[in-house]
């Protein structure tokens, strides 16, 4: 993320009822990043795990992080595919501005 110009603000922000893997900033926009790591597609790909309930939990955590402050933000998803040995990186996909409603 840093090599793409993102400033890392916080890792693993957790509140009751939600969690955000990375809170970053790109230009003047807060970017909340969900990171999904997989070694196989047996349980689906990372982007497929972003169901309605998961999005609701992320949105709840974002609102608690912002504490009512009006701020421009978006949600990104980073999908990491590892080889079955869990040590070798296969691919990284970065999905910007995913739908969070």
C-alpha positions in Angstrom: 0.0 0.0 0.0 2.8 2.4 0.8 4.4 1.8 -2.6 1.1 2.9 -4.1 1.2 6.2 -2.2 -1.0 5.3 0.8 -0.1 6.5 4.2 -0.7 3.8 6.8 -2.6 5.3 9.8 -3.6 2.2 11.8 -3.6 -1.6 11.6 -6.3 -3.8 12.9 -8.8 -1.3 14.3 -11.3 -3.4 16.3 -14.5 -2.3 18.0 -17.4 -4.2 19.3 -19.2 -5.6 16.2 -16.6 -4.8 13.6 -13.0 -4.6 12.5 -11.0 -2.8 9.9 -7.7 -4.4 8.7 -6.0 -1.2 7.6 -6.8 2.4 7.8 -4.9 4.4 5.3 -4.9 7.8 3.6 -4.5 8.6 0.0 -4.3 12.3 -0.8 -7.2 13.7 1.3 -9.3 10.6 1.3 -9.4 8.0 4.2 -9.3 4.5 2.8 -10.5 1.6 4.9 -8.9 -1.6 3.6 -10.2 -5.1 4.1 -7.4 -7.7 3.5 -8.3 -11.3 2.5 -5.6 -14.0 2.3 -6.2 -17.3 0.7 -4.1 -20.4 -0.2 -6.8 -22.0 -2.3 -10.2 -21.2 -3.8 -11.9 -24.0 -1.7 -13.8 -21.4 0.3 -14.0 -18.9 -2.5 -11.8 -15.9 -3.4 -11.3 -13.0 -1.1 -13.7 -10.7 -3.0 -16.4 -13.3 -2.7 -16.2 -13.2 1.1 -17.4 -9.6 1.2 -21.0 -10.5 1.8 -23.7 -8.1 3.2 -23.0 -9.0 6.8 -19.2 -8.4 6.5 -19.9 -5.1 4.8 -22.3 -4.1 7.6 -19.6 -4.9 10.2 -17.0 -2.8 8.3 -19.4 0.1 7.9 -20.2 -0.1 11.7 -16.5 0.0 12.5 -15.9 2.9 10.1 -18.7 4.9 11.8 -17.1 4.3 15.2 -13.7 5.3 13.9 -15.1 8.5 12.4 -17.1 9.3 15.6 -19.7 11.3 13.7 -17.1 13.3 11.9 -18.0 14.0 8.2 -15.1 12.8 6.2 -14.5 11.6 2.6 -13.7 7.9 2.6 -13.8 4.8 0.5 -13.4 1.0 1.1 -10.8 -1.0 -0.7 -10.3 -4.8 -0.7 -6.8 -6.4 -1.0 -6.9 -10.0 -2.0 -3.7 -12.0 -1.4 -3.3 -15.4 -3.0 -0.5 -17.6 -1.5 0.8 -20.8 -2.8 -0.3 -23.9 -0.8 3.0 -23.8 1.1 1.6 -20.5 2.7 5.1 -18.9 2.2 5.1 -18.0 -1.5 3.1 -15.1 -2.9 1.0 -16.0 -5.9 -1.0 -12.8 -6.6 -2.2 -9.6 -5.0 -5.3 -7.9 -6.3 -6.4 -4.5 -5.2 -10.0 -3.6 -5.7 -10.6 0.2 -5.1 -13.8 1.8 -3.9 -15.9 -1.4 -3.5 -19.6 -1.1 -2.9 -20.2 -1.2 0.9 -23.9 -0.7 1.1 
